[in-house]
Amino acid sequence: MFIILLLQGLVWASDFLIPVTAAILGYFILNRPRRWLQRIGVSAVFSAAIFTGLLTIVIALLLVQLSTPAAQFIEMICPH
């Protein structure tokens, strides 16, 4: 009974836990490059702009690369 209630509680709390966990992991991943950039004289604001820009570019490239296979898959499962 406890395991079922625990799993249901985790499902209910996932709206909060997933973004918080992603933020913590992002902090640990980007902290070392931020410190390196700070050591060579790049401000924290500019470092954040660099990381945001790089993340945006990576996501955009992934979407472009996946658009053709996704369109082919949709065409395959829902022909006109």
A tleap script that builds the chain and sets N, CA, C and O, in Angstrom:
source leaprc.protein.ff14SB
mol = sequence {
  NMET PHE ILE ILE LEU LEU LEU GLN GLY LEU
  VAL TRP ALA SER ASP PHE LEU ILE PRO VAL
  THR ALA ALA ILE LEU GLY TYR PHE ILE LEU
  ASN ARG PRO ARG ARG TRP LEU GLN ARG ILE
  GLY VAL SER ALA VAL PHE SER ALA ALA ILE
  PHE THR GLY LEU LEU THR ILE VAL ILE ALA
  LEU LEU LEU VAL GLN LEU SER THR PRO ALA
  ALA GLN PHE ILE GLU MET ILE CYS PRO CHIE
}
set mol.1.N position { 0.822 -1.178 0.000 }
set mol.1.CA position { 0.000 0.000 0.000 }
set mol.1.C position { 0.878 1.259 0.000 }
set mol.1.O position { 0.590 2.238 -0.688 }
set mol.2.N position { 1.957 1.201 0.793 }
set mol.2.CA position { 2.842 2.353 0.867 }
set mol.2.C position { 3.474 2.660 -0.481 }
set mol.2.O position { 3.580 3.826 -0.861 }
set mol.3.N position { 3.896 1.634 -1.208 }
set mol.3.CA position { 4.544 1.838 -2.511 }
set mol.3.C position { 3.570 2.464 -3.495 }
set mol.3.O position { 3.956 3.350 -4.257 }
set mol.4.N position { 2.325 2.028 -3.499 }
set mol.4.CA position { 1.321 2.601 -4.394 }
set mol.4.C position { 1.104 4.073 -4.058 }
set mol.4.O position { 1.052 4.909 -4.960 }
set mol.5.N position { 0.976 4.398 -2.782 }
set mol.5.CA position { 0.797 5.793 -2.373 }
set mol.5.C position { 2.038 6.626 -2.694 }
set mol.5.O position { 1.917 7.785 -3.091 }
set mol.6.N position { 3.219 6.051 -2.527 }
set mol.6.CA position { 4.454 6.759 -2.845 }
set mol.6.C position { 4.534 7.076 -4.334 }
set mol.6.O position { 4.870 8.198 -4.715 }
set mol.7.N position { 4.228 6.094 -5.176 }
set mol.7.CA position { 4.256 6.321 -6.624 }
set mol.7.C position { 3.228 7.363 -7.040 }
set mol.7.O position { 3.521 8.214 -7.879 }
set mol.8.N position { 2.039 7.312 -6.472 }
set mol.8.CA position { 1.017 8.307 -6.795 }
set mol.8.C position { 1.454 9.697 -6.329 }
set mol.8.O position { 1.213 10.687 -7.020 }
set mol.9.N position { 2.076 9.770 -5.195 }
set mol.9.CA position { 2.599 11.053 -4.714 }
set mol.9.C position { 3.668 11.615 -5.626 }
set mol.9.O position { 3.718 12.822 -5.862 }
set mol.10.N position { 4.536 10.735 -6.146 }
set mol.10.CA position { 5.563 11.189 -7.090 }
set mol.10.C position { 4.948 11.664 -8.401 }
set mol.10.O position { 5.406 12.652 -8.976 }
set mol.11.N position { 3.924 10.977 -8.876 }
set mol.11.CA position { 3.243 11.416 -10.090 }
set mol.11.C position { 2.610 12.780 -9.863 }
set mol.11.O position { 2.699 13.655 -10.725 }
set mol.12.N position { 1.979 12.967 -8.723 }
set mol.12.CA position { 1.335 14.239 -8.402 }
set mol.12.C position { 2.367 15.355 -8.262 }
set mol.12.O position { 2.110 16.490 -8.665 }
set mol.13.N position { 3.532 15.042 -7.693 }
set mol.13.CA position { 4.566 16.049 -7.460 }
set mol.13.C position { 5.460 16.266 -8.677 }
set mol.13.O position { 6.338 17.128 -8.634 }
set mol.14.N position { 5.266 15.517 -9.755 }
set mol.14.CA position { 6.167 15.625 -10.907 }
set mol.14.C position { 6.110 16.996 -11.561 }
set mol.14.O position { 7.100 17.424 -12.154 }
set mol.15.N position { 4.984 17.702 -11.472 }
set mol.15.CA position { 4.908 19.054 -12.023 }
set mol.15.C position { 5.911 19.984 -11.347 }
set mol.15.O position { 6.368 20.954 -11.952 }
set mol.16.N position { 6.246 19.694 -10.118 }
set mol.16.CA position { 7.229 20.487 -9.392 }
set mol.16.C position { 8.621 19.873 -9.472 }
set mol.16.O position { 9.604 20.591 -9.653 }
set mol.17.N position { 8.713 18.544 -9.339 }
set mol.17.CA position { 10.011 17.887 -9.230 }
set mol.17.C position { 10.805 17.875 -10.529 }
set mol.17.O position { 12.030 17.995 -10.494 }
set mol.18.N position { 10.144 17.734 -11.670 }
set mol.18.CA position { 10.881 17.657 -12.935 }
set mol.18.C position { 11.618 18.963 -13.232 }
set mol.18.O position { 12.813 18.908 -13.521 }
set mol.19.N position { 10.972 20.145 -13.178 }
set mol.19.CA position { 11.734 21.374 -13.437 }
set mol.19.C position { 12.824 21.651 -12.395 }
set mol.19.O position { 13.896 22.150 -12.736 }
set mol.20.N position { 12.553 21.329 -11.139 }
set mol.20.CA position { 13.564 21.560 -10.106 }
set mol.20.C position { 14.768 20.655 -10.333 }
set mol.20.O position { 15.907 21.106 -10.213 }
set mol.21.N position { 14.536 19.393 -10.657 }
set mol.21.CA position { 15.629 18.468 -10.935 }
set mol.21.C position { 16.414 18.904 -12.164 }
set mol.21.O position { 17.643 18.829 -12.170 }
set mol.22.N position { 15.721 19.357 -13.207 }
set mol.22.CA position { 16.403 19.840 -14.410 }
set mol.22.C position { 17.251 21.065 -14.092 }
set mol.22.O position { 18.360 21.195 -14.611 }
set mol.23.N position { 16.755 21.958 -13.257 }
set mol.23.CA position { 17.522 23.151 -12.885 }
set mol.23.C position { 18.770 22.786 -12.091 }
set mol.23.O position { 19.837 23.360 -12.309 }
set mol.24.N position { 18.643 21.846 -11.184 }
set mol.24.CA position { 19.802 21.426 -10.387 }
set mol.24.C position { 20.843 20.760 -11.270 }
set mol.24.O position { 22.035 21.039 -11.141 }
set mol.25.N position { 20.405 19.878 -12.171 }
set mol.25.CA position { 21.351 19.235 -13.081 }
set mol.25.C position { 22.002 20.251 -14.008 }
set mol.25.O position { 23.201 20.168 -14.273 }
set mol.26.N position { 21.222 21.213 -14.506 }
set mol.26.CA position { 21.786 22.266 -15.348 }
set mol.26.C position { 22.828 23.089 -14.611 }
set mol.26.O position { 23.845 23.476 -15.187 }
set mol.27.N position { 22.577 23.353 -13.347 }
set mol.27.CA position { 23.550 24.091 -12.540 }
set mol.27.C position { 24.858 23.309 -12.442 }
set mol.27.O position { 25.933 23.872 -12.651 }
set mol.28.N position { 24.776 22.029 -12.129 }
set mol.28.CA position { 25.991 21.235 -11.983 }
set mol.28.C position { 26.737 21.098 -13.317 }
set mol.28.O position { 27.968 21.080 -13.339 }
set mol.29.N position { 26.001 21.002 -14.420 }
set mol.29.CA position { 26.644 20.842 -15.721 }
set mol.29.C position { 27.303 22.144 -16.176 }
set mol.29.O position { 28.406 22.118 -16.721 }
set mol.30.N position { 26.640 23.281 -15.958 }
set mol.30.CA position { 27.140 24.551 -16.478 }
set mol.30.C position { 28.004 25.327 -15.491 }
set mol.30.O position { 28.540 26.374 -15.855 }
set mol.31.N position { 28.158 24.860 -14.274 }
set mol.31.CA position { 28.938 25.589 -13.291 }
set mol.31.C position { 30.420 25.621 -13.646 }
set mol.31.O position { 31.054 26.668 -13.517 }
set mol.32.N position { 30.974 24.525 -14.082 }
set mol.32.CA position { 32.396 24.480 -14.414 }
set mol.32.C position { 32.736 25.374 -15.609 }
set mol.32.O position { 33.701 26.133 -15.525 }
set mol.33.N position { 31.974 25.320 -16.739 }
set mol.33.CA position { 32.273 26.258 -17.825 }
set mol.33.C position { 32.079 27.723 -17.410 }
set mol.33.O position { 32.816 28.594 -17.871 }
set mol.34.N position { 31.100 28.000 -16.548 }
set mol.34.CA position { 30.891 29.373 -16.079 }
set mol.34.C position { 32.087 29.860 -15.270 }
set mol.34.O position { 32.530 30.997 -15.428 }
set mol.35.N position { 32.603 28.999 -14.410 }
set mol.35.CA position { 33.783 29.386 -13.620 }
set mol.35.C position { 34.993 29.597 -14.520 }
set mol.35.O position { 35.783 30.515 -14.298 }
set mol.36.N position { 35.141 28.744 -15.543 }
set mol.36.CA position { 36.256 28.904 -16.477 }
set mol.36.C position { 36.140 30.224 -17.228 }
set mol.36.O position { 37.132 30.935 -17.386 }
set mol.37.N position { 34.923 30.562 -17.698 }
set mol.37.CA position { 34.721 31.832 -18.385 }
set mol.37.C position { 34.965 33.006 -17.444 }
set mol.37.O position { 35.508 34.030 -17.858 }
set mol.38.N position { 34.569 32.864 -16.187 }
set mol.38.CA position { 34.797 33.932 -15.211 }
set mol.38.C position { 36.295 34.116 -14.960 }
set mol.38.O position { 36.766 35.238 -14.771 }
set mol.39.N position { 37.031 33.016 -14.959 }
set mol.39.CA position { 38.470 33.079 -14.728 }
set mol.39.C position { 39.189 33.816 -15.857 }
set mol.39.O position { 40.195 34.484 -15.619 }
set mol.40.N position { 38.674 33.696 -17.095 }
set mol.40.CA position { 39.322 34.400 -18.204 }
set mol.40.C position { 38.747 35.792 -18.417 }
set mol.40.O position { 39.139 36.480 -19.360 }
set mol.41.N position { 37.815 36.225 -17.550 }
set mol.41.CA position { 37.360 37.594 -17.569 }
set mol.41.C position { 36.002 37.853 -18.186 }
set mol.41.O position { 35.662 39.007 -18.445 }
set mol.42.N position { 35.211 36.811 -18.433 }
set mol.42.CA position { 33.876 36.979 -18.998 }
set mol.42.C position { 32.886 37.143 -17.848 }
set mol.42.O position { 32.904 36.369 -16.890 }
set mol.43.N position { 32.021 38.156 -17.947 }
set mol.43.CA position { 31.074 38.402 -16.864 }
set mol.43.C position { 30.008 37.300 -16.800 }
set mol.43.O position { 29.792 36.568 -17.766 }
set mol.44.N position { 29.361 37.203 -15.662 }
set mol.44.CA position { 28.344 36.173 -15.461 }
set mol.44.C position { 27.152 36.385 -16.387 }
set mol.44.O position { 26.561 35.420 -16.871 }
set mol.45.N position { 26.796 37.642 -16.635 }
set mol.45.CA position { 25.667 37.930 -17.519 }
set mol.45.C position { 25.975 37.474 -18.941 }
set mol.45.O position { 25.124 36.878 -19.601 }
set mol.46.N position { 27.182 37.751 -19.412 }
set mol.46.CA position { 27.563 37.334 -20.765 }
set mol.46.C position { 27.670 35.817 -20.857 }
set mol.46.O position { 27.329 35.234 -21.886 }
set mol.47.N position { 28.141 35.170 -19.788 }
set mol.47.CA position { 28.196 33.698 -19.764 }
set mol.47.C position { 26.801 33.106 -19.887 }
set mol.47.O position { 26.593 32.143 -20.626 }
set mol.48.N position { 25.848 33.677 -19.168 }
set mol.48.CA position { 24.465 33.194 -19.248 }
set mol.48.C position { 23.914 33.398 -20.656 }
set mol.48.O position { 23.196 32.540 -21.170 }
set mol.49.N position { 24.243 34.520 -21.279 }
set mol.49.CA position { 23.791 34.766 -22.649 }
set mol.49.C position { 24.406 33.751 -23.615 }
set mol.49.O position { 23.732 33.281 -24.532 }
set mol.50.N position { 25.671 33.417 -23.415 }
set mol.50.CA position { 26.330 32.420 -24.261 }
set mol.50.C position { 25.653 31.065 -24.102 }
set mol.50.O position { 25.339 30.408 -25.095 }
set mol.51.N position { 25.426 30.644 -22.866 }
set mol.51.CA position { 24.802 29.346 -22.622 }
set mol.51.C position { 23.381 29.294 -23.180 }
set mol.51.O position { 22.974 28.287 -23.760 }
set mol.52.N position { 22.632 30.376 -23.005 }
set mol.52.CA position { 21.263 30.421 -23.528 }
set mol.52.C position { 21.265 30.357 -25.045 }
set mol.52.O position { 20.464 29.637 -25.641 }
set mol.53.N position { 22.155 31.102 -25.669 }
set mol.53.CA position { 22.252 31.077 -27.127 }
set mol.53.C position { 22.648 29.707 -27.652 }
set mol.53.O position { 22.061 29.216 -28.616 }
set mol.54.N position { 23.637 29.090 -27.025 }
set mol.54.CA position { 24.061 27.755 -27.454 }
set mol.54.C position { 22.943 26.727 -27.295 }
set mol.54.O position { 22.735 25.890 -28.173 }
set mol.55.N position { 22.235 26.791 -26.188 }
set mol.55.CA position { 21.129 25.866 -25.961 }
set mol.55.C position { 20.024 26.071 -26.990 }
set mol.55.O position { 19.445 25.104 -27.485 }
set mol.56.N position { 19.733 27.324 -27.310 }
set mol.56.CA position { 18.715 27.627 -28.323 }
set mol.56.C position { 19.133 27.098 -29.687 }
set mol.56.O position { 18.314 26.528 -30.408 }
set mol.57.N position { 20.396 27.281 -30.046 }
set mol.57.CA position { 20.897 26.794 -31.338 }
set mol.57.C position { 20.831 25.274 -31.400 }
set mol.57.O position { 20.419 24.718 -32.418 }
set mol.58.N position { 21.229 24.597 -30.334 }
set mol.58.CA position { 21.197 23.129 -30.322 }
set mol.58.C position { 19.765 22.619 -30.463 }
set mol.58.O position { 19.514 21.682 -31.221 }
set mol.59.N position { 18.831 23.222 -29.745 }
set mol.59.CA position { 17.436 22.790 -29.835 }
set mol.59.C position { 16.889 23.039 -31.239 }
set mol.59.O position { 16.186 22.193 -31.792 }
set mol.60.N position { 17.211 24.199 -31.815 }
set mol.60.CA position { 16.746 24.507 -33.170 }
set mol.60.C position { 17.309 23.517 -34.181 }
set mol.60.O position { 16.586 23.054 -35.062 }
set mol.61.N position { 18.587 23.192 -34.064 }
set mol.61.CA position { 19.196 22.228 -34.992 }
set mol.61.C position { 18.574 20.838 -34.842 }
set mol.61.O position { 18.348 20.146 -35.835 }
set mol.62.N position { 18.302 20.436 -33.618 }
set mol.62.CA position { 17.658 19.140 -33.404 }
set mol.62.C position { 16.257 19.106 -34.011 }
set mol.62.O position { 15.859 18.106 -34.608 }
set mol.63.N position { 15.514 20.198 -33.857 }
set mol.63.CA position { 14.173 20.251 -34.444 }
set mol.63.C position { 14.230 20.191 -35.960 }
set mol.63.O position { 13.409 19.518 -36.584 }
set mol.64.N position { 15.186 20.882 -36.556 }
set mol.64.CA position { 15.326 20.849 -38.014 }
set mol.64.C position { 15.696 19.441 -38.475 }
set mol.64.O position { 15.152 18.948 -39.463 }
set mol.65.N position { 16.615 18.798 -37.768 }
set mol.65.CA position { 17.044 17.453 -38.148 }
set mol.65.C position { 15.930 16.421 -37.978 }
set mol.65.O position { 15.849 15.460 -38.743 }
set mol.66.N position { 15.073 16.618 -36.978 }
set mol.66.CA position { 14.021 15.641 -36.719 }
set mol.66.C position { 12.724 15.927 -37.471 }
set mol.66.O position { 11.811 15.102 -37.447 }
set mol.67.N position { 12.622 17.065 -38.129 }
set mol.67.CA position { 11.363 17.410 -38.793 }
set mol.67.C position { 11.049 16.478 -39.958 }
set mol.67.O position { 9.900 16.069 -40.119 }
set mol.68.N position { 12.033 16.138 -40.764 }
set mol.68.CA position { 11.783 15.256 -41.909 }
set mol.68.C position { 11.388 13.845 -41.462 }
set mol.68.O position { 10.377 13.332 -41.943 }
set mol.69.N position { 12.136 13.195 -40.566 }
set mol.69.CA position { 11.697 11.873 -40.118 }
set mol.69.C position { 10.325 11.901 -39.438 }
set mol.69.O position { 9.538 10.969 -39.596 }
set mol.70.N position { 10.039 12.957 -38.690 }
set mol.70.CA position { 8.734 13.055 -38.031 }
set mol.70.C position { 7.627 13.195 -39.062 }
set mol.70.O position { 6.572 12.576 -38.922 }
set mol.71.N position { 7.852 13.999 -40.098 }
set mol.71.CA position { 6.849 14.161 -41.161 }
set mol.71.C position { 6.638 12.852 -41.905 }
set mol.71.O position { 5.505 12.509 -42.242 }
set mol.72.N position { 7.705 12.121 -42.163 }
set mol.72.CA position { 7.579 10.824 -42.834 }
set mol.72.C position { 6.814 9.836 -41.958 }
set mol.72.O position { 5.989 9.074 -42.462 }
set mol.73.N position { 7.075 9.842 -40.674 }
set mol.73.CA position { 6.372 8.937 -39.772 }
set mol.73.C position { 4.892 9.277 -39.719 }
set mol.73.O position { 4.050 8.379 -39.751 }
set mol.74.N position { 4.566 10.552 -39.638 }
set mol.74.CA position { 3.161 10.960 -39.597 }
set mol.74.C position { 2.463 10.587 -40.893 }
set mol.74.O position { 1.318 10.135 -40.879 }
set mol.75.N position { 3.147 10.774 -42.010 }
set mol.75.CA position { 2.569 10.400 -43.315 }
set mol.75.C position { 2.350 8.887 -43.386 }
set mol.75.O position { 1.376 8.427 -43.983 }
set mol.76.N position { 3.245 8.122 -42.784 }
set mol.76.CA position { 3.129 6.675 -42.817 }
set mol.76.C position { 1.936 6.200 -41.985 }
set mol.76.O position { 1.223 5.288 -42.404 }
set mol.77.N position { 1.707 6.802 -40.815 }
set mol.77.CA position { 0.622 6.307 -39.972 }
set mol.77.C position { -0.716 6.952 -40.312 }
set mol.77.O position { -1.761 6.403 -39.962 }
set mol.78.N position { -0.714 8.103 -40.984 }
set mol.78.CA position { -1.966 8.794 -41.347 }
set mol.78.C position { -1.933 9.175 -42.819 }
set mol.78.O position { -1.804 10.358 -43.132 }
set mol.79.N position { -2.047 8.211 -43.740 }
set mol.79.CA position { -2.000 8.585 -45.153 }
set mol.79.C position { -3.255 9.356 -45.546 }
set mol.79.O position { -4.319 9.180 -44.951 }
set mol.80.N position { -3.117 10.210 -46.553 }
set mol.80.CA position { -4.259 11.032 -47.006 }
set mol.80.C position { -5.245 10.206 -47.730 }
set mol.80.O position { -6.267 10.720 -48.184 }
savepdb mol mol.pdb
quit
